[in-house]
Amino acid sequence: MNHNIKKNWYMYLTGTLLLIQAAVFLVFRGDSYFQIHDNLDLFMGHYEMLKKWNLWFAHGVDAPILHGVSRDLFGSEFNLYNMFYILLPSYCAYLAGYAAKIAIGIFSFNLLAKDIYKERYNNYKPLVIVIATAYGLIPVFPTYGIAFTSVPLIIFFLRKLYYANTFKEQLPWYLAVFCYPFVSYFSYHGFFILCYMVVAVIILWVKDKKFPVSTFVSIVVLSLGYVLFEYRLFGAMLGSDTVTIRTTMDHGDLTFGQAMKTAFDEFVNASFHSEDSHTYIVLGVVLAALVLINARYIRDGKAKRILTDPINLVMLWIIFNVLIFGLYQFAPFRHLFEMLVPPLTGFEFARTAYFNTFLWYAELLLVCVRMYGLGKKKMRLLANVIAVLAVLVVMFVPQVYNDFYYTCYNQAYKIIKHKETSTVNYNEFYSADLFEDIKDEIGYNGEWAASYGFHPAVLNYNGIASVDGYLGMYAQEYKDKWQKVIEPAFPGSPSLADYYMGWGARVNLISANDENTYAPLRVMDPEDKRLIANMDELRSLDCKYIFSRFGISNASEIGLNLVGKYTDESSPYTIFVYEL
């Protein structure tokens, strides 16, 4: 028994970590603490809206958000993550997506490693399994988590195509490449994968001295796959002449020096949607290995090998990605790109940095395998320790989307302190029972409404049509219209005014004194409870109701009638419903 544990320690370790995660979410379920910012306040509300209004498979119709925008601006039904929301209750779908992200990450990372190392794989198996688990567990943007962790899968498919000798051998891999968009997403990964493939064609052409036909054809095949699986996105991008907010968004105007500092910060810490925990263990180990390996090449008179060492090549890829991330915010560089490719004006090509999520862990595996190859027992043990520390950091160090950590923290706080934190959990954020009671009480029948004091996503989730909302691409005309609604509050809320004018994806009523009144806190008690808005413009949007988390102090002055004040024991909210 002891011998078996010692031999298969990595399986027991990773299995235990995965079971702990599963146990926590299965115990707390809807009382889990999922990231709200750019998560519950965004896609979860959209997906439940599509389900409640029977819009998932609808065509030529508008969704009940922002006074009606095309359903095509939301996710395709032909996507694995989205299918969970079509088939399952919302929080179950969220957990299914979370589990699928982990499973696909572990599977695809392991599959690629096995293909690369072949007969040597079993020797490196402990490293591969532990690092693959770390990769699967990385706390990235949940909605596109599967797209993040499936990156090794497309590399595996392309390798199989490249090394296949006949068309018969290539055919199943062409089919796999074509279907890959089912687990990917064009705007976050697909566009860049295709760009990297173009570069790969050039490199392989020079290296092999013959044109890599299969790799070139796979570019066409993958492009067709993205167009088919995300036909709504491509229709919205290419089939409409509507000017959207993407053309007027402020993407930053840094100096060249500031852009390089931003790139360095991204290299060290990673950005908001792709915080991969590489800062704590992976970064130091990889940089130390790079110094030692390259110093040895120079010492031994083999400096040419620096240019071909896989560890150096992956690091160059990482550096390229963060340089693009920084330069994207350097206006001359961004404007040059937009001039060369006008249809991509407003497209965030800084997302090259998202691929570093995979590359850092691929780099860690390469370094640890090199340590194994030294043939020393102590170095092998050290490599194992490094891999274990990496997976423990991913699981237990707080990062933005580390739902496991925050669920454990908030639930432990409640048990130990005998009181709640200021954060709300999934069930509390949406407060579905409360809003169902409100809809019954007021006889709600699809009328347009707005939220004040909480995210519009709560209305979307609960089947209430909203003139406000959170959406990254909609008509500039509506942004201008909403500006007229909230403009009276601009003098007292300069930062919120700048935020809306510079970006515009968050369309909501703003406070009278620059206070964040949509923060998802357990208690919402702003100093100034007035609503400063152009009510005539709001009425012109057919808005009948305003749902507020606090009593609006100037309600009678601006023509609002209180319909009722509502609470529910399952919710931290007190909702005041006003009629225009």
C-alpha positions in Angstrom: 0.0 0.0 0.0 2.7 2.5 1.0 4.7 1.5 -2.1 1.7 2.2 -4.3 1.1 5.6 -2.7 4.7 6.5 -3.1 4.7 5.4 -6.7 1.5 7.2 -7.7 1.8 10.2 -5.3 0.9 12.6 -8.1 -2.4 10.9 -8.8 -3.4 10.9 -5.1 -2.4 14.6 -4.8 -4.2 15.9 -7.9 -7.2 13.6 -7.2 -7.5 15.0 -3.7 -7.3 18.6 -4.8 -10.0 18.0 -7.4 -12.2 16.2 -4.9 -11.9 19.1 -2.4 -13.0 21.6 -5.1 -15.9 19.4 -6.1 -17.0 18.9 -2.5 -17.0 22.6 -1.7 -19.2 23.5 -4.7 -21.5 20.5 -4.3 -22.0 21.4 -0.6 -22.6 25.1 -1.0 -24.1 25.1 -4.6 -26.0 28.3 -5.1 -24.6 29.8 -1.9 -21.1 29.7 -3.5 -19.3 33.0 -3.9 -18.7 33.4 -7.6 -16.9 36.5 -9.0 -19.4 39.2 -9.7 -17.4 41.8 -11.7 -17.3 40.8 -15.4 -19.0 37.6 -14.6 -22.3 37.4 -12.7 -23.0 41.0 -13.7 -22.5 40.2 -17.4 -22.8 36.8 -19.1 -24.8 35.0 -16.5 -27.5 37.6 -16.7 -27.5 37.4 -20.5 -27.7 33.6 -20.6 -30.6 33.4 -18.2 -32.3 36.2 -20.1 -32.0 34.3 -23.4 -33.5 31.2 -21.6 -36.4 33.0 -19.9 -37.4 34.8 -23.2 -36.9 31.7 -25.4 -34.2 33.4 -27.5 -31.4 30.9 -27.6 -32.4 29.6 -31.0 -34.3 32.7 -32.2 -33.5 34.7 -35.3 -34.4 38.2 -36.5 -35.5 39.2 -33.0 -34.4 41.6 -30.3 -33.3 40.7 -26.8 -35.0 42.6 -23.9 -31.9 44.7 -22.9 -30.8 48.2 -23.8 -34.4 48.8 -25.1 -33.9 46.0 -27.6 -30.7 44.9 -29.3 -30.2 42.1 -31.7 -30.2 38.6 -30.2 -27.2 38.0 -32.4 -25.0 40.2 -30.2 -25.0 37.4 -27.6 -23.4 34.0 -27.6 -23.9 31.3 -30.2 -25.9 28.2 -29.3 -23.2 26.1 -31.0 -20.7 26.4 -28.1 -20.0 23.8 -25.3 -20.1 26.4 -22.5 -23.3 28.0 -23.8 -25.0 24.6 -24.2 -24.7 24.1 -20.4 -26.9 27.2 -20.0 -29.4 25.9 -22.6 -29.8 22.6 -20.9 -29.2 23.2 -17.1 -30.4 25.5 -14.4 -28.1 28.6 -14.3 -26.0 27.8 -11.3 -25.7 24.2 -12.4 -24.5 25.4 -15.8 -21.9 27.6 -14.2 -20.5 24.7 -12.2 -20.6 22.5 -15.2 -18.6 25.0 -17.2 -16.2 25.3 -14.3 -15.7 21.6 -14.2 -15.4 21.3 -18.0 -12.7 24.0 -18.0 -10.7 22.0 -15.5 -11.2 18.6 -17.3 -10.4 20.0 -20.7 -7.4 21.8 -19.4 -6.0 18.6 -17.8 -6.9 16.4 -20.8 -5.6 18.7 -23.5 -2.3 19.6 -21.7 -1.7 15.9 -21.0 -2.6 14.9 -24.5 -0.1 17.4 -26.1 2.6 16.4 -23.7 2.1 12.7 -24.5 2.3 13.5 -28.2 5.5 15.5 -27.8 7.4 13.2 -25.5 6.0 9.9 -26.9 8.0 6.9 -25.3 9.6 9.3 -22.8 6.1 10.4 -21.5 5.9 7.8 -18.7 9.2 9.1 -17.3 7.8 12.6 -17.0 4.2 11.6 -16.2 4.3 12.9 -12.5 5.3 16.3 -13.8 2.8 16.4 -16.6 -0.1 15.3 -14.4 0.6 17.9 -11.7 1.3 20.8 -14.0 -1.7 19.9 -16.2 -3.9 20.0 -13.1 -2.4 23.4 -12.2 -3.2 24.5 -15.8 -6.8 23.2 -15.6 -7.4 25.0 -12.3 -6.2 28.4 -13.3 -8.7 31.1 -12.3 -9.4 32.7 -15.7 -12.5 34.4 -17.2 -15.2 31.7 -16.5 -17.3 32.3 -19.6 -14.2 31.7 -21.8 -12.4 29.3 -19.4 -12.8 26.4 -21.7 -11.4 28.5 -24.6 -8.4 29.3 -22.4 -7.7 25.7 -21.3 -8.4 24.1 -24.7 -5.4 25.9 -26.4 -3.2 22.8 -26.2 -5.9 20.8 -28.0 -5.6 22.9 -31.2 -1.8 22.6 -31.1 -2.2 18.8 -30.8 -4.5 18.7 -33.8 -2.2 20.8 -35.9 0.8 18.6 -34.9 -1.1 15.5 -36.0 -1.9 17.1 -39.3 1.7 18.2 -39.9 3.1 14.8 -39.2 0.4 12.8 -41.1 1.7 11.3 -44.4 -1.5 10.8 -46.4 -4.8 12.6 -46.9 -6.6 9.6 -45.3 -4.5 10.1 -42.1 -5.1 13.8 -42.2 -8.9 13.7 -42.7 -9.9 13.0 -39.1 -7.6 15.8 -37.9 -9.0 18.3 -40.4 -12.4 17.4 -39.0 -11.1 18.0 -35.4 -9.7 21.4 -36.4 -13.0 22.3 -38.0 -14.9 21.4 -34.8 -12.4 23.1 -32.5 -14.5 26.3 -32.3 -17.1 24.4 -30.4 -14.8 24.8 -27.3 -13.2 28.0 -28.4 -14.2 31.7 -29.0 -13.1 33.7 -32.0 -12.8 37.2 -30.4 -10.7 35.9 -27.4 -8.6 33.2 -29.0 -9.6 32.2 -32.5 -8.4 35.3 -34.3 -5.0 35.0 -32.7 -4.7 31.3 -33.3 -5.3 31.9 -37.0 -2.6 34.6 -36.9 -0.1 32.3 -35.2 -0.9 29.7 -37.8 0.0 32.1 -40.6 3.3 32.7 -38.8 3.8 28.9 -38.4 3.3 28.4 -42.2 6.1 30.9 -42.9 8.4 29.3 -40.3 7.8 25.7 -41.5 8.2 26.8 -45.1 11.7 28.2 -44.4 12.6 25.3 -42.0 11.5 22.4 -44.3 12.2 24.2 -47.6 8.8 23.2 -48.8 5.3 24.7 -48.5 3.4 23.2 -45.5 0.2 22.4 -47.3 -1.6 20.8 -44.4 -0.9 23.7 -42.1 -2.1 26.2 -44.7 -5.3 24.2 -45.4 -6.0 24.0 -41.7 -6.1 27.8 -41.6 -9.0 27.7 -44.1 -10.7 24.8 -42.3 -10.4 26.4 -38.9 -11.7 29.8 -40.3 -14.7 28.0 -41.8 -15.3 26.4 -38.4 -15.3 29.7 -36.6 -17.7 31.2 -39.2 -20.1 28.3 -38.8 -20.0 27.8 -35.0 -20.1 31.6 -34.4 -22.3 32.6 -37.3 -24.1 35.2 -35.2 -20.9 37.0 -34.2 -19.7 37.2 -37.8 -23.1 38.3 -39.0 -23.1 41.1 -36.4 -19.5 42.1 -37.3 -19.6 41.9 -41.0 -23.3 41.9 -42.0 -24.3 45.2 -40.5 -23.3 48.8 -41.2 -24.4 49.9 -37.7 -21.8 52.1 -36.0 -21.1 50.5 -32.6 -19.5 51.7 -29.4 -16.3 49.8 -30.3 -15.4 52.6 -32.7 -15.5 55.3 -30.0 -14.1 53.4 -27.0 -11.1 54.9 -25.3 -8.5 52.1 -25.4 -5.8 54.1 -23.7 -3.3 56.7 -24.9 -0.1 55.8 -23.1 3.4 57.0 -24.0 5.8 54.5 -25.4 7.5 54.2 -22.1 4.2 53.7 -20.2 3.3 51.1 -22.8 6.5 49.2 -22.1 5.9 49.4 -18.4 2.4 48.0 -18.9 4.0 45.1 -20.9 6.4 44.4 -18.1 3.6 44.4 -15.5 1.7 42.0 -17.7 4.8 39.8 -17.9 5.1 39.7 -14.1 1.5 39.6 -13.0 -0.9 38.8 -16.0 -4.0 40.8 -16.7 -7.4 40.8 -15.1 -9.2 38.2 -17.2 -6.2 35.8 -17.3 -4.7 35.9 -13.9 -2.9 32.6 -14.0 -1.0 32.6 -10.6 2.3 32.3 -12.5 3.9 35.2 -10.5 4.6 33.3 -7.3 6.4 30.1 -8.3 6.5 29.7 -12.1 8.0 33.1 -12.9 11.0 32.8 -10.6 11.7 29.2 -11.5 11.6 29.8 -15.3 13.7 33.0 -15.1 16.3 31.2 -13.0 16.4 28.3 -15.4 16.8 30.7 -18.4 19.8 32.3 -16.8 21.5 29.0 -15.9 20.8 27.3 -19.2 21.9 30.2 -21.4 25.0 30.9 -19.2 26.0 27.3 -19.7 25.6 27.5 -23.4 27.9 30.5 -23.5 30.4 28.9 -21.1 30.6 25.8 -23.2 31.0 27.7 -26.5 27.5 26.6 -27.8 25.9 30.0 -28.0 24.1 29.0 -31.2 21.9 26.6 -29.2 20.4 29.6 -27.4 18.5 30.3 -30.6 17.0 26.8 -30.8 16.4 25.8 -27.2 12.6 25.3 -26.7 12.6 27.0 -23.4 14.1 30.2 -25.0 11.6 30.0 -27.9 8.6 29.8 -25.6 9.9 32.7 -23.6 10.2 34.8 -26.8 6.6 34.0 -27.6 5.6 35.1 -24.1 7.6 38.3 -24.5 6.0 39.0 -27.9 2.5 38.6 -26.5 3.1 41.0 -23.6 4.7 43.6 -26.0 1.6 43.5 -28.1 -0.5 43.9 -24.9 1.4 47.0 -24.0 1.7 48.5 -27.5 -2.1 48.2 -28.0 -2.4 51.1 -25.5 0.1 53.1 -27.5 -2.1 55.1 -29.8 0.3 55.4 -32.9 0.7 51.6 -33.0 -3.0 50.9 -32.5 -4.0 53.4 -35.1 -1.5 52.0 -37.6 -3.1 48.6 -37.1 -6.6 49.9 -37.5 -5.6 51.8 -40.7 -4.2 48.6 -42.2 -7.2 46.5 -41.2 -10.2 48.9 -40.9 -12.8 46.2 -40.1 -10.9 45.5 -36.9 -11.2 49.0 -35.5 -11.9 48.7 -31.8 -10.9 45.0 -31.8 -8.8 44.2 -28.7 -5.7 42.6 -30.3 -4.0 43.0 -26.9 -5.6 39.6 -26.1 -2.4 38.0 -27.3 -1.5 38.0 -23.6 -4.3 35.5 -23.0 -2.1 32.8 -24.6 0.6 33.3 -21.9 -1.8 31.5 -19.6 -0.8 28.3 -21.4 2.7 29.3 -22.3 3.8 29.9 -18.7 2.8 26.3 -17.7 4.2 24.9 -20.8 7.5 26.7 -19.9 7.3 25.3 -16.4 7.0 21.7 -17.7 9.9 22.2 -20.1 12.1 23.4 -17.2 11.1 20.6 -14.8 11.6 18.0 -17.6 15.1 19.5 -18.1 15.7 19.0 -14.3 14.6 15.4 -14.6 17.0 14.9 -17.5 20.0 15.8 -15.3 19.7 12.3 -13.9 20.1 13.4 -10.3 17.7 12.2 -7.6 17.8 15.5 -5.8 17.0 17.5 -9.0 14.1 15.1 -9.8 12.7 15.7 -6.3 13.2 19.5 -6.6 11.3 19.4 -9.9 8.4 17.5 -8.2 8.4 20.0 -5.3 8.2 22.9 -7.8 5.3 21.4 -9.7 3.4 20.7 -6.4 3.9 24.2 -5.2 2.7 25.6 -8.5 -0.6 23.7 -8.3 -1.1 24.6 -4.6 -0.6 28.3 -5.5 -3.2 28.1 -8.2 -5.7 26.5 -5.9 -5.2 28.4 -2.7 -3.8 31.9 -3.5 -6.6 34.5 -4.0 -7.0 35.6 -7.6 -9.9 37.5 -9.2 -11.7 34.4 -10.5 -10.7 32.0 -7.9 -14.3 31.0 -6.9 -13.0 28.1 -4.8 -10.9 30.3 -2.6 -13.6 33.0 -2.1 -16.3 30.5 -1.4 -14.1 28.9 1.3 -13.1 32.3 2.7 -16.6 33.7 2.9 -18.2 30.6 4.3 -15.4 30.2 6.9 -15.8 33.8 7.9 -19.5 33.3 8.5 -18.8 30.2 10.6 -16.0 31.8 12.7 -17.2 35.4 13.0 -21.0 34.5 13.2 -21.7 37.2 10.6 -21.7 37.7 6.9 -19.0 39.4 4.8 -20.0 42.4 2.7 -19.9 40.2 -0.4 -23.1 38.5 -1.6 -23.2 34.9 -3.0 -24.7 33.7 -6.2 -28.3 33.2 -4.9 -28.2 36.5 -3.0 -26.8 38.5 -6.0 -29.7 37.5 -8.2 -32.3 37.1 -5.4 -34.7 35.2 -7.8 -37.4 34.6 -5.2 -37.6 38.2 -4.3 -38.0 39.4 -7.8 -40.5 36.7 -8.6 -42.6 38.0 -5.7 -42.2 41.6 -7.0 -43.3 40.7 -10.5 -46.4 38.9 -9.1 -47.2 41.9 -6.8 -46.9 44.6 -9.5 -48.4 42.4 -12.3 -45.3 42.7 -14.4 -46.0 41.9 -18.1 -42.8 42.7 -20.0 -42.7 46.4 -19.5 -39.3 48.2 -19.8 -37.5 49.0 -16.6 -34.2 50.4 -15.2 -32.2 49.5 -12.1 -30.7 51.9 -9.6 -28.4 50.8 -6.8 -27.6 47.4 -8.4 -26.4 45.8 -11.6 -28.9 45.7 -14.5 -27.9 42.0 -14.9 -30.2 41.2 -11.9 -33.1 42.5 -14.0 -32.0 40.5 -17.0 -31.6 37.3 -15.0 -35.0 37.7 -13.5 -36.9 38.1 -16.7 -37.4 41.9 -16.6 -36.8 43.9 -19.8 -34.3 46.6 -19.2 -33.4 49.9 -20.9 -30.0 49.6 -19.2 -27.5 46.8 -19.2 -23.9 45.7 -19.7 -22.9 44.8 -23.3 -19.6 45.3 -25.1 -21.0 46.0 -28.5 -24.2 47.8 -29.3 -25.2 50.9 -31.4 -23.4 54.1 -30.8 -26.8 55.8 -31.4 -28.1 54.2 -28.2 -25.0 55.2 -26.2 -25.7 58.8 -27.3 -29.3 58.4 -26.3 -28.5 57.1 -22.8 -26.0 59.9 -22.4 -28.9 62.3 -22.6 -30.6 60.3 -19.8 -27.7 60.5 -17.3 -26.1 63.8 -18.4 -27.7 65.9 -15.7 -25.7 63.8 -13.1 -22.3 64.5 -14.9 -21.4 67.7 -13.0 -21.7 65.8 -9.6 -20.2 62.6 -10.9 -17.2 63.4 -13.1 -15.4 60.0 -12.8 -18.6 58.1 -13.6 -19.2 60.5 -16.5 -15.7 59.9 -17.9 -16.1 56.1 -17.4 -19.3 56.1 -19.4 -18.1 58.4 -22.1 -14.7 56.6 -22.5 -16.1 53.1 -22.6 -19.9 52.9 -22.5 -20.3 49.2 -22.1 -22.0 49.7 -18.7 -25.3 51.5 -19.3 -26.8 52.4 -16.0 -28.2 55.2 -13.9 -25.4 56.9 -12.1 -25.3 58.5 -8.6 -25.6 62.2 -7.9 -22.2 62.5 -6.2 -19.8 60.1 -8.0 -20.6 57.2 -5.6 -20.7 53.7 -7.0 -24.3 52.8 -6.4 -24.2 49.5 -8.4 -21.5 47.8 -6.3 -22.8 44.4 -5.3 -22.6 44.9 -1.5 -24.7 43.4 1.2 -25.7 46.8 2.3 -26.3 49.7 -0.1 -26.7 53.0 1.7 -25.4 55.9 -0.4 -24.9 59.4 1.2 -26.9 61.1 -1.5 -30.1 59.1 -2.4 -31.3 61.5 -5.2 -31.7 60.3 -8.7 -30.4 63.0 -11.1 -31.5 62.1 -14.6 -33.4 63.5 -17.6 -36.7 61.8 -16.9 -38.3 62.9 -20.2 -35.5 61.1 -22.1 -36.0 58.0 -19.9 -39.8 58.1 -20.6 -39.0 58.3 -24.3 -37.4 54.8 -24.0 -40.8 53.5 -22.8 -39.4 52.9 -19.3 -42.2 52.2 -16.9 -40.4 51.1 -13.7 -37.3 51.9 -11.8 -36.2 49.2 -9.4 -34.0 50.7 -6.7 -32.1 49.3 -3.7 -32.9 52.3 -1.6 -35.6 54.9 -1.3 -35.0 57.7 -3.9 -35.1 60.9 -1.8 -36.3 63.2 -4.7 -38.8 60.7 -6.2 -41.8 63.0 -6.1 -39.8 65.9 -7.6 -38.9 63.9 -10.7 -42.3 62.3 -11.2 -41.8 58.9 -9.7 -44.6 57.1 -7.8 -43.7 54.5 -5.2 -45.4 51.2 -6.2 -44.0 49.3 -3.2 -41.2 48.3 -1.0 -40.2 44.6 -1.1 -38.0 42.2 0.9 -37.5 38.5 1.2 -35.7 36.5 3.9 -33.6 34.8 1.2 -32.2 38.2 0.0 -30.1 40.9 1.5 -31.9 43.4 -0.8 -34.7 45.8 0.0 -36.2 46.8 -3.4 -38.2 50.0 -3.9 -40.2 49.9 -7.1 -41.1 53.2 -8.7 -43.4 53.9 -11.7 -42.7 56.8 -14.1 
